[in-house]
Amino acid sequence: GIPWNDDKFPPSAEARVARVVRTIDGDPSVPLTLGRLARRAGLSPYHFLRVFERVTGITPHQYVRRARLREAGMRLVAEPGNVLDLALDSGFGDVSNFNRAFRAEFGMSPIAFRRTPR
Protein backbone atom coordinates (compact mmCIF):
# COMPACT_ATOMS: atom_id res chain seq x y z
CA GLY A 1 0.00 0.00 0.00
CA ILE A 2 0.84 3.66 0.02
CA PRO A 3 2.87 4.63 3.12
CA TRP A 4 0.71 7.60 4.16
CA ASN A 5 2.24 7.74 7.62
CA ASP A 6 5.87 7.50 6.54
CA ASP A 7 7.95 9.84 8.70
CA LYS A 8 9.89 11.09 5.65
CA PHE A 9 6.80 12.51 3.93
CA PRO A 10 4.09 14.28 5.90
CA PRO A 11 0.53 13.61 4.71
CA SER A 12 0.35 17.13 3.33
CA ALA A 13 3.05 16.27 0.77
CA GLU A 14 1.05 13.26 -0.47
CA ALA A 15 -2.13 15.35 -0.56
CA ARG A 16 -0.31 17.96 -2.63
CA VAL A 17 0.90 15.29 -5.05
CA ALA A 18 -2.64 13.88 -5.30
CA ARG A 19 -3.87 17.35 -6.23
CA VAL A 20 -1.22 17.57 -8.96
CA VAL A 21 -2.24 14.13 -10.27
CA ARG A 22 -5.84 15.36 -10.56
CA THR A 23 -4.57 18.46 -12.39
CA ILE A 24 -2.62 16.30 -14.86
CA ASP A 25 -5.61 14.02 -15.41
CA GLY A 26 -7.86 17.04 -15.97
CA ASP A 27 -5.91 18.23 -19.00
CA PRO A 28 -2.79 16.18 -19.78
CA SER A 29 -2.13 18.05 -23.03
CA VAL A 30 -1.03 21.21 -21.17
CA PRO A 31 2.78 21.68 -21.29
CA LEU A 32 4.00 20.44 -17.90
CA THR A 33 7.53 20.55 -16.55
CA LEU A 34 8.88 19.13 -13.32
CA GLY A 35 9.40 22.68 -12.05
CA ARG A 36 5.84 23.72 -12.87
CA LEU A 37 4.36 20.60 -11.24
CA ALA A 38 6.55 21.03 -8.14
CA ARG A 39 5.49 24.68 -7.80
CA ARG A 40 1.84 23.61 -8.10
CA ALA A 41 2.46 21.20 -5.21
CA GLY A 42 4.38 23.81 -3.22
CA LEU A 43 7.41 21.53 -2.99
CA SER A 44 10.98 21.70 -4.25
CA PRO A 45 11.47 19.79 -7.51
CA TYR A 46 13.65 17.21 -5.75
CA HIS A 47 11.16 16.60 -2.92
CA PHE A 48 8.22 16.61 -5.34
CA LEU A 49 9.90 13.99 -7.54
CA ARG A 50 10.59 11.72 -4.53
CA VAL A 51 7.05 12.03 -3.13
CA PHE A 52 5.43 11.68 -6.57
CA GLU A 53 7.32 8.46 -7.30
CA ARG A 54 6.51 7.08 -3.87
CA VAL A 55 2.78 7.85 -4.25
CA THR A 56 2.29 6.82 -7.90
CA GLY A 57 5.11 4.34 -8.49
CA ILE A 58 6.31 6.24 -11.60
CA THR A 59 7.98 9.55 -12.38
CA PRO A 60 5.93 12.67 -13.17
CA HIS A 61 7.18 12.49 -16.77
CA GLN A 62 5.94 8.89 -17.12
CA TYR A 63 2.61 9.81 -15.52
CA VAL A 64 2.04 12.77 -17.85
CA ARG A 65 2.96 10.66 -20.87
CA ARG A 66 0.55 7.87 -19.86
CA ALA A 67 -2.23 10.37 -19.16
CA ARG A 68 -1.72 11.89 -22.61
CA LEU A 69 -1.76 8.45 -24.23
CA ARG A 70 -4.94 7.41 -22.37
CA GLU A 71 -6.67 10.58 -23.54
CA ALA A 72 -5.42 10.04 -27.09
CA GLY A 73 -6.71 6.45 -27.03
CA MET A 74 -10.17 7.61 -25.98
CA ARG A 75 -10.17 10.27 -28.68
CA LEU A 76 -9.00 7.81 -31.36
CA VAL A 77 -12.06 5.68 -30.70
CA ALA A 78 -14.55 8.52 -30.21
CA GLU A 79 -13.51 11.04 -32.86
CA PRO A 80 -12.66 10.98 -36.54
CA GLY A 81 -9.53 12.79 -37.64
CA ASN A 82 -5.95 12.09 -38.47
CA VAL A 83 -3.32 10.79 -36.10
CA LEU A 84 -0.97 13.74 -36.69
CA ASP A 85 -3.52 16.26 -35.40
CA LEU A 86 -4.35 14.01 -32.45
CA ALA A 87 -0.66 13.61 -31.59
CA LEU A 88 -0.08 17.36 -31.63
CA ASP A 89 -3.31 18.07 -29.70
CA SER A 90 -2.24 15.52 -27.10
CA GLY A 91 0.98 17.37 -26.31
CA PHE A 92 3.40 15.30 -28.39
CA GLY A 93 5.89 17.23 -30.47
CA ASP A 94 5.78 14.93 -33.49
CA VAL A 95 3.81 11.98 -34.80
CA SER A 96 6.71 9.49 -34.80
CA ASN A 97 7.33 10.05 -31.08
CA PHE A 98 3.59 9.69 -30.47
CA ASN A 99 3.38 6.48 -32.52
CA ARG A 100 6.34 4.93 -30.65
CA ALA A 101 4.93 5.87 -27.24
CA PHE A 102 1.44 4.70 -28.20
CA ARG A 103 2.73 1.32 -29.42
CA ALA A 104 4.79 0.88 -26.22
CA GLU A 105 1.77 1.69 -24.04
CA PHE A 106 -0.98 -0.20 -25.91
CA GLY A 107 0.91 -2.82 -27.91
CA MET A 108 -0.37 -1.59 -31.28
CA SER A 109 -0.27 1.44 -33.53
CA PRO A 110 -2.86 4.22 -33.12
CA ILE A 111 -4.49 3.18 -36.43
CA ALA A 112 -4.78 -0.45 -35.32
CA PHE A 113 -6.15 0.71 -31.95
CA ARG A 114 -8.81 2.79 -33.69
CA ARG A 115 -9.84 -0.20 -35.83
CA THR A 116 -9.99 -2.69 -32.94
CA PRO A 117 -13.60 -3.53 -32.02
CA ARG A 118 -14.52 -2.56 -28.47
Contacts in CASP RR format, 6 or more apart in sequence:
PFRMAT RR
TARGET T0000
AUTHOR 0000-0000-0000
METHOD contacts of the structure
MODEL  1
GIPWNDDKFPPSAEARVARVVRTIDGDPSVPLTLGRLARRAGLSPYHFLR
VFERVTGITPHQYVRRARLREAGMRLVAEPGNVLDLALDSGFGDVSNFNR
AFRAEFGMSPIAFRRTPR
2 14 0 8 1.000
2 54 0 8 1.000
2 55 0 8 1.000
3 9 0 8 1.000
3 54 0 8 1.000
4 11 0 8 1.000
4 14 0 8 1.000
5 11 0 8 1.000
6 54 0 8 1.000
9 50 0 8 1.000
9 51 0 8 1.000
9 54 0 8 1.000
13 41 0 8 1.000
13 43 0 8 1.000
13 47 0 8 1.000
13 51 0 8 1.000
14 51 0 8 1.000
14 55 0 8 1.000
16 41 0 8 1.000
16 42 0 8 1.000
16 43 0 8 1.000
16 51 0 8 1.000
17 41 0 8 1.000
17 48 0 8 1.000
17 51 0 8 1.000
17 52 0 8 1.000
17 55 0 8 1.000
17 56 0 8 1.000
18 55 0 8 1.000
19 40 0 8 1.000
19 41 0 8 1.000
20 37 0 8 1.000
20 40 0 8 1.000
20 41 0 8 1.000
20 48 0 8 1.000
20 52 0 8 1.000
20 60 0 8 1.000
21 55 0 8 1.000
21 56 0 8 1.000
21 63 0 8 1.000
23 40 0 8 1.000
24 32 0 8 1.000
24 37 0 8 1.000
24 60 0 8 1.000
24 63 0 8 1.000
24 64 0 8 1.000
24 67 0 8 1.000
25 67 0 8 1.000
28 64 0 8 1.000
28 67 0 8 1.000
28 68 0 8 1.000
28 70 0 8 1.000
28 71 0 8 1.000
28 90 0 8 1.000
28 91 0 8 1.000
29 68 0 8 1.000
29 71 0 8 1.000
29 89 0 8 1.000
29 90 0 8 1.000
29 91 0 8 1.000
31 91 0 8 1.000
32 60 0 8 1.000
32 64 0 8 1.000
34 45 0 8 1.000
34 48 0 8 1.000
34 49 0 8 1.000
34 60 0 8 1.000
34 61 0 8 1.000
35 45 0 8 1.000
35 48 0 8 1.000
37 48 0 8 1.000
37 52 0 8 1.000
37 60 0 8 1.000
38 44 0 8 1.000
38 45 0 8 1.000
38 47 0 8 1.000
38 48 0 8 1.000
38 49 0 8 1.000
41 48 0 8 1.000
41 51 0 8 1.000
42 48 0 8 1.000
43 51 0 8 1.000
48 60 0 8 1.000
49 59 0 8 1.000
49 60 0 8 1.000
52 59 0 8 1.000
52 60 0 8 1.000
52 63 0 8 1.000
53 59 0 8 1.000
56 63 0 8 1.000
58 66 0 8 1.000
65 101 0 8 1.000
66 105 0 8 1.000
68 90 0 8 1.000
68 91 0 8 1.000
68 92 0 8 1.000
69 90 0 8 1.000
69 101 0 8 1.000
69 102 0 8 1.000
69 105 0 8 1.000
69 106 0 8 1.000
71 90 0 8 1.000
72 86 0 8 1.000
72 87 0 8 1.000
72 90 0 8 1.000
72 98 0 8 1.000
72 102 0 8 1.000
72 110 0 8 1.000
73 102 0 8 1.000
73 106 0 8 1.000
73 110 0 8 1.000
73 113 0 8 1.000
75 86 0 8 1.000
75 89 0 8 1.000
75 90 0 8 1.000
76 83 0 8 1.000
76 86 0 8 1.000
76 110 0 8 1.000
76 113 0 8 1.000
76 114 0 8 1.000
77 113 0 8 1.000
77 114 0 8 1.000
77 118 0 8 1.000
79 86 0 8 1.000
83 95 0 8 1.000
83 98 0 8 1.000
83 99 0 8 1.000
83 110 0 8 1.000
83 111 0 8 1.000
84 95 0 8 1.000
86 98 0 8 1.000
86 110 0 8 1.000
87 93 0 8 1.000
87 94 0 8 1.000
87 95 0 8 1.000
87 97 0 8 1.000
87 98 0 8 1.000
87 99 0 8 1.000
87 110 0 8 1.000
88 95 0 8 1.000
90 98 0 8 1.000
92 98 0 8 1.000
92 101 0 8 1.000
98 110 0 8 1.000
99 109 0 8 1.000
99 110 0 8 1.000
102 109 0 8 1.000
102 110 0 8 1.000
102 113 0 8 1.000
103 109 0 8 1.000
106 113 0 8 1.000
108 116 0 8 1.000
END
